[in-house]
Amino acid sequence: MSSLDGGLDPQDYGLWLEPLQPKPLRGNRLVLLCPNQLHLNTVQQRFAPLLQQHLAELHPDLELVLESPRPAARRASQPPPPAAPAPRQMELPRMGALQMPRLNQRYVFDNFVAGGGNEFAFAAAKALAGGGGLFSNGLFLVSGTGLGKSHLTQAVGHQILGYMPQTRVAYLTAEDFTNQMIAAIRGKRADQFKQRFRTGCDLLLLEEVQFLAGKDKTQDELVYTLDALADAGKRVVFTGRMAPAQLQGLAPALVSRLADSVTVGIEPPDFATRVRILKRQAAQEGMAVPPEVLEFLSQEIPDDVRRLRSALVGLMARASLTGRPLDLGLAAEVLGQLASRLRRVSPAQIRDLVATVYGMESKLLTGKSRKKAVVRPRNLAMCLCRRHTDASFAAIGQVFNRNHATVMYGVDQIERKLEIEPKLAAELAFLEQRLGVSGG
């Protein structure tokens, strides 16, 4: 366990992973014993993909199982139960936890501001989550970046899990699907991969399908998977930057399956909707923002909700850190700086800038240190790379000397904590300002 990469938060490592105790090997099964059922559930939900990836790199022939202790033995005077249950354990799917999807808790229907540009997509997603109707074959959400397709996709998962908690949800990107398939083939576990998605999945949420362009074998596997899900009456949601027929590099068979879903576009929200989005965000942050400032931001950033939200966060952080009034003058200054410095950055530039801001050498971010003072900047840097470059998790990992799973874990840690740590959000906004990039 101590050989895990330094991308882990030291507190997480000490609290959740260090207590795991290996049991004697049973054939090709490596069993890790958790102290109790709560510990087991948390490790399964948060660390399963990282543990499995790490084991696959060291011992690809081993199967990983998490287990909690058996219940205390009953006294002799008590009658035995009708059938003795097996030890409570969760066998880890070999390339990540399918049963416990990593859905962002903020991405629910109640937090989505519907209006001009996205009303039909919002209604379609709710209809599919509610049972189907016209959308029983699936839904394909089309938009550029930052317009809410990920929010709606995950909201479908949240709503279905809300009234059917036993639903087996698979939420992943097309890049994740490809990487998991490659790992399964290399580990001679292709049959398990197929079973996971064809028979072990009730709801498939697959994002950014344009990533599959030119990947013929992955496309073939997805076609078979979609056929199996359709035959079983399962639901699917896809997202992409263009409608299926417009995606280049996809085989006709896959385009045909994708086109079976109802395609719904998401357009940039109109002015009134943008203002309502900012009003809700300001209320959630507990800050009073003058209406004229909200209207100014909405006017200046018309086509990217993610950038719009980030601009407001950056503005509120600037006002809070400098003590200046949150007025039109400050808003114009912040937006002017962002616009004048907007540029494309590379993962290496982000790594070096973050190292400079935190007063350390870049080699510390690429080293194995698990000190909090290093892990936090490292994870922030990897999150910025994911938000503001086209680099894959694997490509980011090369820059930071980390594997694919560790990068995913580090980025996920930042995204989770942004929801509850205003200081972290302010740090991220400051780094984006220093980089000269719009908020992600």
C-alpha positions, 0 to 999 in steps of 0.5 A, a space after each residue: 500500500 505504501 507504494 501508492 503514488 504521492 497524488 493521494 491526500 496524506 489524510 485520506 491515505 492515513 485514514 482510509 488506506 493505511 488501515 487495510 489489512 491483506 489476508 493470505 492469498 486465496 488463489 489469484 484473489 487478494 483480499 483487503 480487510 477493512 475495519 468495518 462496513 462503513 470503512 468498506 463502503 467508503 473505500 469502495 466508493 472513493 478509492 476502488 479505481 485507484 487500488 485496482 489500477 495500482 494492483 493491475 500495474 504490479 500484479 495483473 494476474 491478481 483479483 482484488 476483493 474488499 471485505 469487512 469483518 464477519 459479524 460477531 458470533 451469536 451466543 449458543 442459546 440463540 438459534 442460528 439464522 435460516 442460512 448463514 450469510 457469507 462475509 460482507 464483501 464487495 468484489 471490485 470490478 477490475 477497472 473501476 467501481 460500476 456500482 458506485 458512480 462518481 456523480 457530482 452531488 451538485 449536478 441535480 435537476 433542482 440546481 439546473 437553471 432552465 431557460 431559453 437555449 436549454 429548456 427542451 434538453 432539460 425537459 427531455 432529460 427529466 422525461 428519460 429519468 422519469 420513465 422514458 416515453 419518447 425518450 425510452 431508447 435514450 438521449 443524445 445531448 449535443 453542445 459545446 463546452 460549458 453549457 450544461 450537458 454534463 450537469 443534465 447527464 448526471 442529473 438523470 443518474 441522480 434522479 433514477 438512483 433517488 427512486 431506484 437505489 439498486 440501479 446499476 449506473 455506469 457514468 464515464 467518458 468515452 476516453 474512460 471506456 476506451 482505457 478500461 477496455 484496453 486494460 481488460 484486454 491486456 489483463 486478459 479480462 475482456 469477458 469481465 469487461 463485456 459482462 460489466 457493461 452488457 449485463 451488469 449495467 442498468 443505466 449507461 451515461 457516456 460522455 464525449 463520444 467524439 473521443 471514439 473517432 478512429 478507435 475501431 475496436 472500441 467502437 465495435 465493442 460499444 456497438 455490441 454493448 448498446 445492442 445488449 442494453 437495448 435488448 434488455 430495455 436499459 436506458 442510455 444517455 450520450 453527450 457529444 459536441 456534434 450530432 451523431 451523423 456529423 461526428 467524423 471517424 465513427 463507423 456507420 454501425 455506431 452512428 446508427 446506434 447513437 442515432 436511435 437516441 433522441 438528439 437534443 441540442 443545448 444552445 447558449 442561454 439567453 440573457 435572462 437565463 444567464 442573469 438567473 444562473 448568476 443570481 442563484 450562484 451568488 445566493 449559494 455562495 452567500 454573497 450580495 452581488 448588485 444586479 447591475 454587476 450580474 447583468 454586466 457579466 451576463 452581457 459580456 459572457 454570452 456563450 459559456 455558462 462555465 466561464 460565466 460562473 467562474 467569472 463570478 467566483 473570481 470576482 467575488 474572490 477578488 472583492 473578498 481578498 482585496 476588500 474592494 467593493 463588488 461593483 461595476 468598476 471591479 467587474 470591468 477590471 477583472 473581465 478586462 484582464 481576463 480578456 486581454 490575457 486569454 491564451 492557450 496553455 500547456 500542461 507543462 506551463 500550468 505545472 511550472 506556474 503553479 510551482 512558482 505561485 506556491 514557492 517550490 520547484 517544479 520537480 517537487 510536483 513531479 516527485 513522490 512527496 505526499 506532504 499536504 503542502 505538495 499534494 494540494 498544489 499538485 492536484 490543483 495543477 492537474 485539475 487546471 490541466 484537465 479544465 484548460 487543455 485538451 490533454 487526456 488523463 494519461 497525457 497529464 500523468 506524463 507531465 506530473 510523473 503519475 499514472 492515469 488513475 492517480 490523475 483521475 483521483 487528484 482531479 476528483 479530489 479538487 472537484 469534490 472539495 471545491 463544493 465545500 471549501 471557498 478558500 480552495 475555489 478562491 485559490 483556483 480562481 487566482 491560478 486561472 487569473 495568473 494563467 490568463 485563462 477563463 474559469 473552467 
